[in-house]
Amino acid sequence: MVDAELGPAPLVRRPRSMVKRIKLAARYTWPVAHWHRRAKRLAIRRAGSELVAVRRLPPASAHAIIVVACMRDESIRLPDFLRHYRELGVDRFILIDNLSRDGSRELALAEPDVELYTAHGSYAGSAFGTDWVMWCIQSTGLGRWYLVADIDELLVYDRCGEFDLMRLAERLEKKGSTALPALMLDMYGDQPLATTHLAAGGRLIDTCPLFDGFYRRDETALRDPCARRKCVDYLGGPRARVFSLPGRPFYGLLAKTPLMRWGSETLYPNAHLAYPYEQNFLADRGCLLHFKFLSDFHDRAVAAVSHGEHWLGSKEYRHYLEVLKLRPNLSLAFEGSLRYRGPESLVAAGLMPAMDWKQ
C-alpha cells in the first residue's frame, strides 16, 4: 500500500524471485530466527573483546538518553554531531573509533561528555559496527533509552526544537511504545558535490539544506506472511534519482530505528532492522538527516573501496565511483529540491507525521 502522505517514487523496485521469497520466508520461521538471535548474542560477546576503553565516565543517570556511534575519520562532521544532540538534551556519548587517522579520536577526547572506545577488529566482521554498539549498550546497562546513529546522521522529529529527547521518550512510553523508527533522509547542497565544503565549526544543515520530497513507502513487509518480522522501507530520494544507470536502478536502505528503550531482548539484526520487529512499524516516526554528500564524498568512497569493509566488499561505493567518473561535476540539486527550514518542513512534505504533544 502506498502511504498517502508520500509522493510517487521515481523508480520501482524489481519484484523478488520465488526462490528468494522462499529463502526469506524460511529465514523468519521461529526456529531459524531463534538460532539467528542466539548467534547474534554470541557475536556481541566476541565483539567486546575487540574494544579497548580509552576513557570511561562515571555511570550516567538512569533517566539519561545516551547516544552511541561508531566513527572512522569523522573530524569534519563530529563537532556538529555533538552539538546537535546536546541541543536535544543528550549529556552522554559513547563513541567507538575504528582506526581513525584524521584527529577524530583526539577531538572526541577533548569533549568532557564523551566516553571513548577503540575498535581494532574488522568493521565488516562486527556487522558494520552494530555488534560493537550493542556490546557497549549492554555493558552500560539495559532498561534505558539509547540513540544509535552514524556521525553523519542527525535525528529530528516533529517540534524537536521545543521538546527534547527526554520528553519524546516520556511521550512514547505513555503510548506504550519503546522505539522511534525513522526515514534516513539524504541531505545535499545546491553546489556540485566536489565544492560542498563544510566550514570549520559550521552546521551541516547550513551546508546541505536541500532534500527530495518524493518517497514511497515499500510496505511489502506488512503484506508478507512473515509480516512484522521485517521493516517498512522507503524508495526514492537523490540516490535513486541520480545514481541509477540505464538498466541498473540504484537503491539505498533508508529505514532505521535509531531510538529504542533497550531490554534483554532488544537487538539490531542489522543496521537497518530492530528486534523485536514490531518496533520498525510504529506510527510515530522521525527522520535521520543524512549528510553523506559533502566535498569529501569522492575521497571517502575511494577509501571505502580500498579497505572493503562495507556491505558486499563496498559494492555501493564502487557504484558511486563509477557514476562520479562519468559525472565529475555531479550535483544532486534539481528543480524539485525542497529546502529544510526546521522539522515542520518534513511534516509538511509528508516525510514524517506531526505529533500530539498533549498526550
SERO-4910 file (N, C-alpha, C, O; in steps of 0.05 Angstrom, whole numbers):
BEGIN
 pado doro    nc1    nc2    nc3   cac1   cac2   cac3    cc1    cc2    cc3    oc1    oc2    oc3
  Met    A     17    -24      0      0      0      0     18     25      0     37     27     15
  Val    A     11     44    -17     26     69    -19     16     87      3     -8     92      5
  Asp    A     34     98     20     27    117     40     16    142     27     30    154     10
  Ala    A     -7    151     35    -19    174     22     -3    199     28     -6    219     13
  Glu    A     13    199     49     29    223     56     53    226     37     63    248     34
  Leu    A     61    204     24     86    205      9     80    205    -21     61    191    -30
  Gly    A     95    220    -36     91    221    -65    101    197    -79    113    179    -67
  Pro    A     98    196   -105    106    173   -121    137    171   -123    150    192   -124
  Ala    A    147    147   -123    176    143   -125    184    145   -154    168    138   -172
  Pro    A    208    155   -160    216    157   -188    222    130   -200    222    127   -224
  Leu    A    227    110   -183    234     83   -193    218     62   -178    209     67   -155
  Val    A    215     39   -189    200     17   -176    220     -6   -173    233    -14   -192
  Arg    A    221    -17   -148    239    -39   -143    229    -64   -158    205    -69   -159
  Arg    A    248    -79   -168    241   -104   -182    230   -124   -162    240   -126   -140
  Pro    A    209   -139   -170    198   -159   -152    218   -181   -146    235   -188   -164
  Arg    A    217   -193   -122    235   -214   -115    227   -240   -130    204   -244   -135
  Ser    A    247   -256   -136    241   -282   -149    228   -300   -128    230   -295   -104
  Met    A    214   -321   -138    201   -340   -120    221   -354   -102    216   -358    -78
  Val    A    245   -361   -112    265   -374    -96    274   -356    -73    277   -365    -51
  Lys    A    278   -330    -79    287   -312    -58    265   -308    -38    271   -306    -14
  Arg    A    239   -308    -46    217   -306    -27    217   -330     -8    212   -326     16
  Ile    A    221   -354    -19    221   -378     -2    244   -377     18    241   -384     41
  Lys    A    268   -368      9    291   -366     27    285   -346     49    292   -351     72
  Leu    A    274   -323     42    267   -303     62    247   -313     82    249   -308    106
  Ala    A    226   -327     72    206   -338     89    218   -357    109    211   -358    133
  Ala    A    236   -374     99    249   -394    117    266   -380    138    268   -390    161
  Arg    A    278   -358    130    296   -344    149    280   -334    173    291   -332    195
  Tyr    A    254   -328    169    238   -316    191    220   -336    205    203   -327    221
  Thr    A    223   -362    199    209   -381    216    220   -381    244    244   -373    247
  Trp    A    204   -389    264    213   -386    291    240   -400    297    258   -388    309
  Pro    A    244   -426    289    269   -439    296    294   -425    284    314   -421    297
  Val    A    291   -417    259    314   -404    245    319   -376    258    342   -369    263
  Ala    A    297   -361    262    301   -334    274    312   -337    302    329   -320    310
  His    A    304   -356    317    315   -360    344    345   -367    343    360   -356    359
  Trp    A    352   -384    324    381   -390    321    397   -366    313    419   -361    324
  His    A    386   -349    295    400   -324    287    404   -306    311    425   -294    314
  Arg    A    383   -303    328    385   -285    351    406   -295    371    421   -280    383
  Arg    A    407   -322    374    427   -333    392    455   -329    381    473   -322    396
  Ala    A    458   -332    355    484   -328    343    492   -299    345    516   -292    349
  Lys    A    473   -281    343    478   -252    345    488   -245    373    507   -230    376
  Arg    A    476   -257    393    485   -251    421    513   -261    426    529   -249    440
  Leu    A    520   -284    414    548   -294    416    567   -275    402    589   -270    411
  Ala    A    558   -265    379    575   -246    364    580   -220    380    602   -209    379
  Ile    A    560   -212    394    563   -187    411    584   -192    432    600   -174    437
  Arg    A    584   -215    444    604   -221    465    632   -221    453    651   -210    465
  Arg    A    634   -233    429    661   -233    416    669   -204    409    693   -198    411
  Ala    A    650   -188    401    657   -160    394    669   -145    417    686   -128    413
  Gly    A    659   -151    441    670   -137    464    700   -141    468    713   -124    479
  Ser    A    710   -164    459    739   -169    461    755   -152    442    780   -150    445
  Glu    A    742   -140    422    757   -123    403    757    -94    411    770    -77    398
  Leu    A    744    -87    434    742    -59    443    761    -54    466    763    -71    484
  Val    A    774    -31    465    791    -23    487    781      4    497    778     23    481
  Ala    A    775      6    523    765     31    534    788     51    536    808     46    550
  Val    A    785     74    522    805     95    524    797    114    547    815    123    562
  Arg    A    772    120    549    762    136    571    734    127    579    716    126    562
  Arg    A    730    120    604    704    114    615    695    137    633    711    150    646
  Leu    A    669    141    634    658    162    651    642    150    674    634    126    672
  Pro    A    637    164    695    620    154    717    593    146    706    584    157    685
  Pro    A    579    128    719    552    119    709    534    143    705    533    162    721
  Ala    A    519    142    683    500    163    676    475    160    693    469    138    703
  Ser    A    459    181    695    433    180    708    416    158    694    418    154    670
  Ala    A    399    145    710    382    125    699    363    136    678    352    121    661
  His    A    358    162    679    339    174    660    353    187    636    340    197    618
  Ala    A    380    186    636    394    199    614    391    182    588    391    158    589
  Ile    A    389    196    566    389    183    540    418    185    529    429    206    527
  Ile    A    429    162    522    457    160    514    458    156    484    444    139    473
  Val    A    475    171    470    480    168    442    504    150    438    525    154    450
  Val    A    501    130    421    523    111    415    529    112    385    510    110    369
  Ala    A    554    114    378    561    117    349    588    105    344    606    107    361
  Cys    A    592     93    321    618     85    310    629    108    293    613    123    281
  Met    A    655    110    292    666    131    274    692    122    263    707    106    274
  Arg    A    698    132    239    724    128    226    729    153    209    716    158    189
  Asp    A    749    169    217    756    193    203    732    212    199    724    218    177
  Glu    A    721    221    222    697    237    222    702    265    234    684    277    245
  Ser    A    727    275    232    733    301    245    717    324    233    712    344    247
  Ile    A    709    322    207    693    343    195    665    345    207    655    367    212
  Arg    A    652    322    210    624    322    219    620    320    249    599    328    259
  Leu    A    640    310    263    637    305    292    629    329    308    611    326    325
  Pro    A    641    353    305    632    375    322    602    381    320    589    387    340
  Asp    A    591    381    295    563    387    293    545    364    302    523    369    312
  Phe    A    555    340    299    541    317    310    537    320    341    515    317    351
  Leu    A    558    327    355    557    330    384    539    354    390    522    352    409
  Arg    A    542    376    376    525    399    381    495    394    378    479    401    394
  His    A    489    380    356    460    374    351    448    358    373    426    366    383
  Tyr    A    461    337    382    449    320    402    449    333    430    432    327    446
  Arg    A    469    350    435    469    365    460    444    383    461    432    387    481
  Glu    A    438    395    438    415    413    436    389    398    440    368    409    448
  Leu    A    389    371    435    366    355    440    366    343    469    349    326    475
  Gly    A    384    352    485    384    344    513    403    321    520    402    312    543
  Val    A    419    312    502    437    290    508    461    300    524    473    321    517
  Asp    A    468    285    545    492    293    561    512    271    563    530    273    580
  Arg    A    509    250    547    529    228    548    531    216    520    510    209    508
  Phe    A    555    212    510    561    199    484    580    176    489    598    178    505
  Ile    A    575    154    475    594    132    474    603    130    445    587    123    427
  Leu    A    628    136    440    639    135    412    658    112    410    674    107    428
  Ile    A    656     98    388    674     75    382    690     82    358    679     84    336
  Asp    A    716     86    362    733     94    340    747     70    327    760     54    340
  Asn    A    743     67    301    754     45    286    776     56    267    772     60    244
  Leu    A    800     59    279    824     65    263    824     92    249    833     94    227
  Ser    A    814    112    263    814    139    251    843    150    250    859    144    267
  Arg    A    848    165    229    874    177    225    873    207    221    894    219    214
  Asp    A    850    219    224    847    247    218    843    265    242    834    288    240
  Gly    A    848    254    266    845    270    290    818    267    304    812    281    323
  Ser    A    801    249    293    774    245    306    777    236    335    762    245    352
  Arg    A    796    218    340    799    208    367    807    231    386    797    232    408
  Glu    A    825    248    377    834    270    394    811    290    399    808    300    421
  Leu    A    795    295    378    772    312    382    753    301    402    742    316    419
  Ala    A    748    275    401    729    262    420    740    264    449    724    269    467
  Leu    A    766    260    452    777    261    479    777    289    491    779    291    515
  Ala    A    775    309    474    774    336    484    746    344    495    743    365    507
  Glu    A    726    326    491    699    332    500    693    318    526    697    294    528
  Pro    A    684    333    546    680    321    573    657    301    575    656    285    594
  Asp    A    639    301    556    615    283    558    618    259    539    598    246    534
  Val    A    642    253    530    646    231    511    661    208    525    683    212    536
  Glu    A    650    185    523    663    160    531    674    147    506    659    144    486
  Leu    A    699    140    506    712    131    481    724    103    483    737     96    502
  Tyr    A    718     88    462    730     61    458    744     61    431    737     76    413
  Thr    A    765     45    429    777     40    403    770     11    396    770     -7    412
  Ala    A    765      7    370    759    -20    359    780    -27    339    784    -13    319
  His    A    795    -48    344    817    -56    326    809    -79    308    825    -88    291
  Gly    A    784    -89    310    775   -110    293    764   -101    267    767    -77    260
  Ser    A    751   -119    252    740   -113    226    713   -100    229    695   -110    243
  Tyr    A    709    -78    215    683    -64    215    662    -83    202    640    -85    213
  Ala    A    669    -95    180    650   -114    168    645   -138    186    623   -148    187
  Gly    A    666   -148    199    663   -171    217    647   -166    241    637   -185    254
  Ser    A    643   -141    248    626   -133    271    598   -126    262    584   -111    276
  Ala    A    590   -136    239    563   -130    228    562   -100    223    542    -87    230
  Phe    A    584    -88    212    585    -60    205    581    -42    230    567    -22    230
  Gly    A    595    -51    251    595    -36    276    572    -41    295    574    -33    318
  Thr    A    551    -54    286    528    -58    304    534    -76    328    523    -73    350
  Asp    A    552    -96    324    559   -113    347    575    -98    368    570   -101    392
  Trp    A    593    -80    359    607    -63    378    587    -45    394    589    -42    418
  Val    A    569    -33    379    549    -15    391    533    -30    412    529    -20    434
  Met    A    524    -54    405    507    -69    423    522    -78    448    511    -80    470
  Trp    A    548    -85    445    564    -92    468    566    -68    487    563    -71    511
  Cys    A    570    -44    476    572    -20    493    545    -15    507    545     -8    531
  Ile    A    523    -18    493    497    -14    506    493    -34    528    484    -27    550
  Gln    A    498    -59    523    493    -80    543    511    -76    568    503    -82    590
  Ser    A    536    -68    563    555    -64    585    549    -38    601    556    -36    624
  Thr    A    536    -19    588    529      6    601    504      2    618    501     13    640
  Gly    A    485    -14    609    462    -20    625    436    -20    609    431     -1    594
  Leu    A    419    -40    612    394    -42    598    373    -27    614    378    -18    637
  Gly    A    349    -25    603    327    -12    616    327     18    612    311     32    626
  Arg    A    343     29    595    344     57    589    342     62    559    344     43    543
  Trp    A    339     87    551    337     95    523    365    100    512    381    114    524
  Tyr    A    370     90    488    394     95    473    387    105    445    367     96    433
  Leu    A    404    123    435    401    132    408    426    124    392    448    133    399
  Val    A    422    107    372    445     97    356    444    110    329    424    108    315
  Ala    A    466    124    322    467    138    297    495    139    287    514    138    303
  Asp    A    499    141    261    525    146    250    532    176    253    514    192    259
  Ile    A    557    183    251    565    211    256    553    229    235    551    253    240
  Asp    A    545    219    212    533    236    191    503    236    192    490    244    173
  Glu    A    491    227    215    462    225    218    452    241    241    461    237    264
  Leu    A    434    260    236    423    277    257    393    272    259    378    277    239
  Leu    A    383    261    281    355    255    285    339    280    289    346    297    306
  Val    A    316    283    275    297    304    280    269    291    281    265    269    270
  Tyr    A    251    304    295    223    295    297    206    320    301    216    342    305
  Asp    A    180    317    299    162    340    300    166    356    325    165    345    348
  Arg    A    172    382    322    175    401    344    198    394    363    197    398    387
  Cys    A    219    383    351    242    375    367    257    399    378    272    397    397
  Gly    A    252    423    367    264    447    379    251    455    405    262    470    421
  Glu    A    226    445    410    212    451    435    213    429    455    213    434    479
  Phe    A    213    404    445    212    381    463    237    364    459    241    353    437
  Asp    A    253    361    480    278    346    477    273    316    477    250    307    479
  Leu    A    295    301    475    293    272    473    280    259    497    267    239    496
  Met    A    285    271    521    273    260    545    243    263    544    229    245    552
  Arg    A    233    286    535    204    290    532    193    271    511    171    260    514
  Leu    A    208    266    490    200    247    469    198    219    481    178    205    476
  Ala    A    218    211    496    217    184    508    194    181    527    181    160    527
  Glu    A    188    202    542    165    201    561    139    198    545    122    183    553
  Arg    A    137    213    523    113    211    507    109    183    495     87    173    495
  Leu    A    131    172    485    130    145    473    122    125    494    106    107    489
  Glu    A    133    127    518    127    107    539     98    109    547     86     88    553
  Lys    A     87    133    548     59    136    555     41    122    535     19    113    542
  Lys    A     50    121    510     35    108    489     41     78    487     29     65    470
  Gly    A     58     68    504     65     40    503     86     34    482     89     10    475
  Ser    A    100     54    471    120     49    451    148     48    463    153     61    484
  Thr    A    165     33    451    193     32    460    213     39    439    237     32    441
  Ala    A    204     53    418    223     60    396    211     82    379    187     88    380
  Leu    A    229     95    364    221    114    344    235    107    318    259    112    315
  Pro    A    221     94    299    233     89    272    236    114    256    224    135    263
  Ala    A    252    113    235    258    138    220    264    132    191    274    110    184
  Leu    A    259    151    174    268    152    147    296    165    147    299    187    157
  Met    A    315    152    135    342    164    131    340    182    107    339    172     84
  Leu    A    340    208    111    335    228     90    361    240     81    374    255     96
  Asp    A    369    234     56    394    245     46    391    275     41    373    285     28
  Met    A    410    290     53    411    319     50    434    326     31    454    312     30
  Tyr    A    431    349     17    452    357     -2    451    387     -6    431    400      2
  Gly    A    472    398    -17    474    427    -22    466    434    -51    459    416    -67
  Asp    A    467    460    -57    460    469    -84    483    471   -103    481    480   -125
  Gln    A    507    462    -93    531    463   -110    539    434   -117    529    415   -105
  Pro    A    558    431   -136    568    404   -141    580    392   -116    589    406    -99
  Leu    A    580    366   -114    590    352    -90    618    361    -84    626    365    -61
  Ala    A    635    363   -104    663    369   -100    668    396    -87    689    401    -76
  Thr    A    649    414    -89    652    441    -77    633    446    -54    630    469    -45
  Thr    A    621    425    -43    603    427    -20    619    424      6    620    403     17
  His    A    632    446     14    651    445     36    636    454     62    621    473     62
  Leu    A    641    439     83    632    447    110    653    463    123    675    454    128
  Ala    A    647    489    129    666    506    142    672    496    170    655    484    183
  Ala    A    696    502    180    703    494    207    683    506    227    679    530    227
  Gly    A    672    489    244    652    498    263    625    503    252    607    512    266
  Gly    A    621    498    226    596    503    213    575    481    218    582    459    228
  Arg    A    550    487    212    529    468    215    524    452    189    524    464    167
  Leu    A    521    427    192    516    410    169    491    419    154    491    419    129
  Ile    A    470    427    168    445    434    155    448    460    139    432    464    120
  Asp    A    466    477    147    471    502    131    485    496    105    481    510     85
  Thr    A    502    475    105    517    468     81    500    451     62    503    453     38
  Cys    A    484    434     74    467    416     58    438    419     67    427    402     82
  Pro    A    424    440     58    397    445     67    375    434     50    351    437     55
  Leu    A    383    419     28    363    410      8    357    381     11    374    365     20
  Phe    A    332    373      4    324    345      5    303    340    -17    290    358    -26
  Asp    A    300    314    -24    279    306    -42    253    302    -26    254    290     -4
  Gly    A    231    311    -37    205    307    -23    189    284    -32    167    279    -21
  Phe    A    199    268    -51    183    246    -63    195    219    -55    216    211    -66
  Tyr    A    182    206    -37    190    179    -29    164    162    -29    142    172    -27
  Arg    A    168    136    -32    145    118    -29    152     96     -9    174     85    -10
  Arg    A    134     91      9    138     70     29    134     43     16    112     38      5
  Asp    A    154     26     18    152     -1      8    141    -18     32    156    -25     50
  Glu    A    115    -24     31    102    -38     54     99    -68     48     81    -80     59
  Thr    A    117    -79     32    117   -107     27    116   -124     53    102   -144     55
  Ala    A    131   -115     73    132   -129     98    105   -132    111    100   -152    124
  Leu    A     88   -112    108     62   -113    121     44   -133    107     25   -143    120
  Arg    A     49   -139     81     32   -158     67     44   -186     66     31   -204     56
  Asp    A     68   -189     76     82   -214     75     72   -233     97     63   -224    118
  Pro    A     72   -260     92     64   -279    113     80   -276    138     71   -282    160
  Cys    A    105   -265    135    122   -261    159    121   -231    167    140   -221    178
  Ala    A     98   -219    163     95   -191    169    102   -186    198    100   -203    215
  Arg    A    112   -161    203    120   -152    229    145   -167    239    152   -166    262
  Arg    A    159   -179    220    185   -191    226    206   -178    209    229   -187    208
  Lys    A    199   -156    195    219   -142    179    216   -112    184    213   -104    207
  Cys    A    216    -96    163    211    -68    168    200    -55    142    203    -66    120
  Val    A    187    -33    146    178    -17    123    203     -3    111    219      8    126
  Asp    A    206     -3     85    229     10     73    218     33     56    194     36     52
  Tyr    A    236     50     46    229     73     31    243     72      4    267     64      2
  Leu    A    229     80    -17    241     81    -44    241    110    -53    222    125    -49
  Gly    A    262    118    -67    264    145    -77    288    160    -67    307    147    -56
  Gly    A    288    186    -69    309    202    -59    331    207    -79    330    196   -101
  Pro    A    351    223    -73    372    230    -92    389    207   -101    400    208   -123
  Arg    A    393    187    -84    409    165    -93    396    149   -115    409    141   -135
  Ala    A    370    145   -113    355    131   -135    354    149   -159    356    140   -182
  Arg    A    350    175   -154    346    194   -177    371    199   -192    370    201   -217
  Val    A    394    201   -179    419    210   -192    438    187   -198    452    187   -218
  Phe    A    439    167   -180    459    146   -183    449    121   -197    464    102   -201
  Ser    A    424    121   -206    415     99   -222    426    102   -251    428    124   -261
  Leu    A    433     80   -263    443     79   -290    423     64   -308    407     49   -297
  Pro    A    424     67   -334    406     53   -352    406     23   -347    426     10   -349
  Gly    A    383     13   -340    380    -16   -334    391    -24   -307    390    -48   -300
  Arg    A    401     -5   -291    412    -11   -265    402      8   -244    416     27   -236
  Pro    A    377      5   -235    366     23   -215    382     20   -189    391     -2   -182
  Phe    A    385     42   -175    402     42   -150    385     50   -127    370     69   -128
  Tyr    A    387     34   -105    371     40    -81    390     39    -57    408     22    -56
  Gly    A    385     56    -38    398     54    -13    378     44      7    354     47      3
  Leu    A    387     31     29    369     23     51    364     48     68    383     58     80
  Leu    A    339     57     69    333     83     81    317     81    106    309    102    117
  Ala    A    311     57    116    296     54    141    315     47    164    333     30    161
  Lys    A    312     61    186    327     55    211    309     59    235    288     73    233
  Thr    A    317     47    257    303     52    282    324     60    302    334     44    318
  Pro    A    331     86    303    354     95    318    349     98    348    368     94    364
  Leu    A    325    104    356    319    109    385    302     86    396    280     81    387
  Met    A    313     72    416    299     50    428    304     49    458    325     57    468
  Arg    A    284     39    473    288     32    501    297      3    502    282    -15    494
  Trp    A    322     -1    510    334    -28    507    328    -46    531    332    -38    554
  Gly    A    317    -70    524    313    -90    544    330   -115    537    347   -114    520
  Ser    A    325   -137    551    342   -160    548    338   -173    520    356   -188    511
  Glu    A    316   -168    507    311   -180    481    318   -161    457    319   -170    434
  Thr    A    324   -136    463    329   -117    442    355   -123    427    375   -128    439
  Leu    A    353   -122    400    376   -127    383    374   -110    358    353   -101    350
  Tyr    A    397   -107    345    398    -99    317    408   -123    300    432   -127    299
  Pro    A    390   -138    288    400   -160    270    418   -149    248    436   -162    239
  Asn    A    412   -124    239    430   -109    222    425    -80    226    407    -72    242
  Ala    A    440    -63    214    439    -34    220    412    -21    213    406      0    223
  His    A    396    -34    196    371    -23    187    346    -37    198    324    -32    189
  Leu    A    350    -55    217    329    -72    227    331    -75    257    352    -83    267
  Ala    A    310    -69    271    309    -73    300    293    -97    308    274   -105    294
  Tyr    A    300   -109    330    285   -131    341    279   -124    370    297   -115    384
  Pro    A    255   -129    381    231   -141    368    222   -125    343    222   -101    343
  Tyr    A    214   -140    323    209   -128    296    187   -107    296    187    -89    279
  Glu    A    167   -110    314    145    -90    313    154    -62    318    140    -43    312
  Gln    A    178    -59    329    189    -32    334    194    -17    308    196      8    308
  Asn    A    197    -31    286    202    -19    260    177     -8    247    178      5    226
  Phe    A    153    -14    258    128     -7    245    112     14    261     89     19    253
  Leu    A    122     25    281    107     43    298     98     68    283    112     77    265
  Ala    A     75     79    291     63    102    276     80    127    279     84    141    259
  Asp    A     90    133    303    107    156    307    133    151    293    146    130    296
  Arg    A    142    170    277    167    168    262    182    194    262    170    216    265
  Gly    A    208    192    259    224    216    255    239    214    229    233    197    212
  Cys    A    259    231    225    277    230    202    306    232    212    312    248    229
  Leu    A    323    216    201    351    218    205    363    234    182    365    224    160
  Leu    A    369    259    187    381    276    166    409    264    160    425    263    179
  His    A    414    257    136    438    242    129    457    259    112    449    267     90
  Phe    A    480    265    122    499    283    109    523    269     98    546    273    107
  Lys    A    518    252     78    539    237     64    552    254     43    576    251     37
  Phe    A    536    272     31    544    285      6    558    312     10    547    333      2
  Leu    A    582    311     22    599    334     24    622    332      5    624    313    -11
  Ser    A    640    351      6    663    352    -13    682    328    -10    697    323    -28
  Asp    A    681    315     13    698    292     17    686    266      7    697    244     12
  Phe    A    663    267     -6    649    243    -14    666    225    -32    667    201    -28
  His    A    679    237    -52    695    221    -70    718    207    -55    722    183    -59
  Asp    A    732    222    -38    755    210    -24    746    188     -5    759    168     -1
  Arg    A    723    192      8    713    172     26    704    147     11    707    125     21
  Ala    A    693    151    -13    685    128    -29    710    112    -37    710     87    -37
  Val    A    731    126    -45    756    113    -52    767     97    -29    776     74    -31
  Ala    A    767    109     -5    776     96     19    759     71     26    770     50     34
  Ala    A    733     74     22    715     51     28    721     28     10    720      5     18
  Val    A    726     34    -16    732     13    -35    759      0    -28    763    -24    -31
  Ser    A    778     17    -19    805      7    -13    805    -13     10    817    -34      8
  His    A    790     -6     32    791    -25     54    769    -46     53    770    -66     67
  Gly    A    749    -42     36    729    -63     30    713    -72     54    704    -95     56
  Glu    A    709    -54     74    696    -62     99    666    -56     99    653    -60    120
  His    A    655    -46     78    627    -41     77    612    -64     63    625    -84     55
  Trp    A    586    -62     61    569    -83     51    578    -94     24    584    -79      6
  Leu    A    580   -121     22    589   -134     -2    615   -123    -13    618   -118    -37
  Gly    A    634   -120      6    660   -111     -3    660    -82    -14    675    -76    -32
  Ser    A    642    -66     -2    639    -38    -10    628    -35    -39    636    -17    -54
  Lys    A    610    -53    -46    598    -52    -73    584    -26    -78    586    -15   -100
  Glu    A    570    -15    -58    556     10    -62    575     33    -69    569     49    -86
  Tyr    A    598     33    -56    617     54    -61    631     51    -88    639     71   -101
  Arg    A    634     27    -98    644     23   -125    624     35   -145    633     47   -165
  His    A    599     32   -140    578     44   -157    580     74   -157    579     87   -178
  Tyr    A    583     86   -133    586    115   -132    609    125   -149    607    144   -164
  Leu    A    632    111   -146    656    120   -161    651    117   -191    662    133   -207
  Glu    A    637     97   -199    631     93   -228    615    117   -238    621    127   -260
  Val    A    595    126   -223    579    148   -232    595    174   -231    593    191   -249
  Leu    A    611    178   -210    627    202   -208    648    204   -230    655    226   -239
  Lys    A    658    182   -239    676    182   -262    662    192   -287    674    207   -303
  Leu    A    637    185   -290    622    194   -313    613    223   -310    611    238   -330
  Arg    A    609    232   -285    599    259   -280    615    272   -257    605    273   -235
  Pro    A    639    281   -263    656    291   -241    645    316   -228    652    322   -205
  Asn    A    628    331   -242    617    356   -230    588    351   -221    571    369   -222
  Leu    A    583    327   -212    556    319   -204    545    336   -182    558    342   -162
  Ser    A    520    345   -186    504    359   -165    478    344   -161    466    335   -181
  Leu    A    469    343   -136    444    329   -131    420    348   -132    397    339   -133
  Ala    A    425    374   -133    403    393   -133    389    393   -160    401    389   -181
  Phe    A    362    396   -159    346    398   -184    322    415   -178    318    425   -155
  Glu    A    305    420   -198    283    439   -195    263    430   -174    248    447   -164
  Gly    A    262    404   -167    243    395   -148    254    393   -119    240    384   -101
  Ser    A    279    402   -115    291    401    -88    275    419    -69    266    441    -76
  Leu    A    272    410    -44    260    425    -23    281    434     -3    301    421      0
  Arg    A    275    457     11    294    468     30    285    463     58    262    468     65
  Tyr    A    303    453     74    297    448    102    297    474    118    316    489    118
  Arg    A    274    479    131    271    502    148    262    495    176    249    510    190
  Gly    A    270    471    184    261    461    210    245    436    206    237    429    184
  Pro    A    239    421    228    224    396    226    197    399    213    186    380    201
  Glu    A    185    423    215    159    428    203    161    425    172    140    419    160
  Ser    A    185    429    161    188    425    132    183    396    124    171    390    103
  Leu    A    191    377    141    189    349    136    160    339    141    150    322    127
  Val    A    147    351    161    119    345    166    102    354    143     85    340    133
  Ala    A    108    379    133     93    390    110     97    373     85     78    370     69
  Ala    A    121    362     82    126    345     58    115    317     61    117    301     42
  Gly    A    105    310     84     94    283     89    115    262     94    109    238     92
  Leu    A    139    270    101    161    251    106    161    241    135    174    221    140
  Met    A    148    255    153    144    245    180    119    257    191    111    279    181
  Pro    A    106    244    210     80    255    220     83    276    241    103    278    254
  Ala    A     62    292    244     61    310    266     55    294    291     42    273    290
  Met    A     63    304    314     59    291    340     41    307    358     43    332    359
  Asp    A     23    294    372      6    308    391     20    308    418     20    288    432
  Trp    A     33    331    425     48    332    449     32    336    474     42    338    496
  Lys    A      5    338    471    -13    339    494    -18    312    506    -28    310    529
  Gln    A    -11    291    491    -16    264    502      3    258    525      3    236    536
***
